[in-house]
């Protein structure tokens, strides 16, 4: 897989957790065996169009990407906004993936509190998949 940024794709946890994997480094091969999560765990999708990242200090959560035409775009979020909370969950209280898991709830509304130019703001995103 290749993204528009020309980076190789990544098999994330949503795929890897469905297999028991054995790596045979000496023979340069691997075995992928289905486990009990293969059929029972649904795939999730980001319904917000918003991607978050931490800054170099790992203390601030910033908007990393906003997909054009997405709910995040419609709400006015822009790259560089500092996210303070998602649905009243403070960004410093949980790991980043916990915040981003809130974006997987198609049809629901989530509130995002953020800081732009020193001013605190709140927006509500109506999650939609696919947007």
QUIMOJO-V982748 format. One record per residue. N is the residue number from 1. RES is the residue in one letter. OMEGA is omega as a letter, one per 40 degrees, with the letter a starting at -180 (none if undefined). Layout:
n=N res=RES omega=OMEGA
n=N res=RES omega=OMEGA
//
This chain:
n=1 res=X omega=i
n=2 res=X omega=i
n=3 res=X omega=i
n=4 res=X omega=i
n=5 res=X omega=i
n=6 res=X omega=i
n=7 res=X omega=i
n=8 res=X omega=i
n=9 res=X omega=a
n=10 res=X omega=i
n=11 res=X omega=a
n=12 res=X omega=a
n=13 res=X omega=a
n=14 res=X omega=i
n=15 res=X omega=a
n=16 res=X omega=a
n=17 res=X omega=a
n=18 res=X omega=a
n=19 res=X omega=i
n=20 res=X omega=a
n=21 res=X omega=i
n=22 res=X omega=i
n=23 res=X omega=i
n=24 res=X omega=a
n=25 res=X omega=a
n=26 res=X omega=a
n=27 res=X omega=i
n=28 res=X omega=i
n=29 res=X omega=i
n=30 res=X omega=i
n=31 res=X omega=i
n=32 res=X omega=a
n=33 res=X omega=i
n=34 res=X omega=i
n=35 res=X omega=a
n=36 res=X omega=i
n=37 res=X omega=a
n=38 res=X omega=a
n=39 res=X omega=a
n=40 res=X omega=a
n=41 res=X omega=a
n=42 res=X omega=i
n=43 res=X omega=i
n=44 res=X omega=a
n=45 res=X omega=i
n=46 res=X omega=a
n=47 res=X omega=a
n=48 res=X omega=a
n=49 res=X omega=a
n=50 res=X omega=i
n=51 res=X omega=a
n=52 res=X omega=i
n=53 res=X omega=i
n=54 res=X omega=i
n=55 res=X omega=a
n=56 res=X omega=i
n=57 res=X omega=a
n=58 res=X omega=a
n=59 res=X omega=a
n=60 res=X omega=i
n=61 res=X omega=a
n=62 res=X omega=i
n=63 res=X omega=a
n=64 res=X omega=i
n=65 res=X omega=i
n=66 res=X omega=a
n=67 res=X omega=i
n=68 res=X omega=i
n=69 res=X omega=a
n=70 res=X omega=i
n=71 res=X omega=i
n=72 res=X omega=i
n=73 res=X omega=i
n=74 res=X omega=i
n=75 res=X omega=i
n=76 res=X omega=i
n=77 res=X omega=a
n=78 res=X omega=i
n=79 res=X omega=i
n=80 res=X omega=i
n=81 res=X omega=i
n=82 res=X omega=a
n=83 res=X omega=a
n=84 res=X omega=a
n=85 res=X omega=i
n=86 res=X omega=a
n=87 res=X omega=i
n=88 res=X omega=i
n=89 res=X omega=a
n=90 res=X omega=a
n=91 res=X omega=i
n=92 res=X omega=a
n=93 res=X omega=a
n=94 res=X omega=i
n=95 res=X omega=a
n=96 res=X omega=a
n=97 res=X omega=i
n=98 res=X omega=i
n=99 res=X omega=a
n=100 res=X omega=i
n=101 res=X omega=i
n=102 res=X omega=a
n=103 res=X omega=a
n=104 res=X omega=a
n=105 res=X omega=a
n=106 res=X omega=i
n=107 res=X omega=a
n=108 res=X omega=i
n=109 res=X omega=i
n=110 res=X omega=i
n=111 res=X omega=i
n=112 res=X omega=i
n=113 res=X omega=a
n=114 res=X omega=a
n=115 res=X omega=i
n=116 res=X omega=i
n=117 res=X omega=i
n=118 res=X omega=a
n=119 res=X omega=i
n=120 res=X omega=a
n=121 res=X omega=i
n=122 res=X omega=i
n=123 res=X omega=i
n=124 res=X omega=i
n=125 res=X omega=i
n=126 res=X omega=a
n=127 res=X omega=a
n=128 res=X omega=i
n=129 res=X omega=e
n=130 res=X omega=a
n=131 res=X omega=none
//
